[in-house]
């Protein structure tokens, strides 16, 4: 039986952290997701962006995504 070893090396943090999340008919869960993302980004040690991708939703997900984008804070 062979053993597998993984060596993790420290590296510089990324210049920008990108979260890409597909959204499909998520009007019921989108507010929770947005709240959790905002809380996560408040703790992030690097600049971050969130890309919510409408994946053909037929509910009000797209409207909610546009509304959430209006609260975004530009990167400095």
C-alpha positions, 0 to 999 in steps of 0.5 A: 500500500503506497502513501500519498503526501501533500505538501502545502506551500505558503503563497501570496494572497490573490490580488482579487478573490472572485466568487462565481455563483450560478443562480437558477430560480433561487428567489427564496434562498437568494436573500440568505445567500447574499447575507452570508456572502456579505458576512464572508466578505466583511472578514475577507483579507483580500479584495473580492468580487461576487459574480452571480450568474443568472442561469435562466431563472423564471422567478424574480431571482434576476430582479433580486440580483440586480437589486443586490448589485446596487449595494455593491462597494467599488474596489479601491 
